[in-house]
């Protein structure tokens, strides 16, 4: 696991072992993630999405606590995966970092509770797996406009972004802050400390 420039975000770069039959790699190891994050990933839900080229999903995050940590891997095609620090008060607030996930290098990313997540499909029929620490709870789900000019995420040139109506209507980062929708960095840090101490809690949806 290699830590990214945003605290709470890591990328897993596995050794891919090819032979005449195909290839093999370990795409998730609980011990590696536990050493990086300081606690185990409590798996509550696993999701799979397929996306045509240009599909832009996100920026999504959930209220903390309990938030929703994610471990994300592209199993078919390629996507540009983007992690955004939307934690109000964070020293890296508003920073984003992009990682290409594809079916060749087999990277995966982990983002802690409170971080925003988005990706754009670079190929048709891109398949993405998500391991989630909490189940989907509509009342706690939030979004930020992935085309927010102030965030200035560098999405690939020459690809027309395809957004859902919900994502297209999402507020900018500044608007979300004014509306009190952003997680607090201090509360996130407190929750991470509870997870490291083994005191995490299940959300009502996960009980």
Secondary structure as UniProt FT lines:
FT   STRAND          2..3
FT   TURN            7..8
FT   STRAND          9..12
FT   STRAND          17..19
FT   TURN            20..21
FT   STRAND          22..24
FT   HELIX           30..37
FT   STRAND          45..51
FT   TURN            53..54
FT   STRAND          55..62
FT   TURN            64..66
FT   STRAND          70..76
FT   STRAND          78..85
FT   TURN            91..94
FT   STRAND          96..102
FT   TURN            103..105
FT   STRAND          108..111
FT   TURN            113..114
FT   STRAND          115..121
FT   TURN            124..125
FT   STRAND          126..132
FT   HELIX           138..140
FT   STRAND          141..143
FT   TURN            146..147
FT   TURN            149..151
FT   TURN            157..158
FT   HELIX           165..168
FT   HELIX           173..178
FT   TURN            179..180
FT   HELIX           185..196
FT   TURN            197..198
FT   HELIX           204..206
//
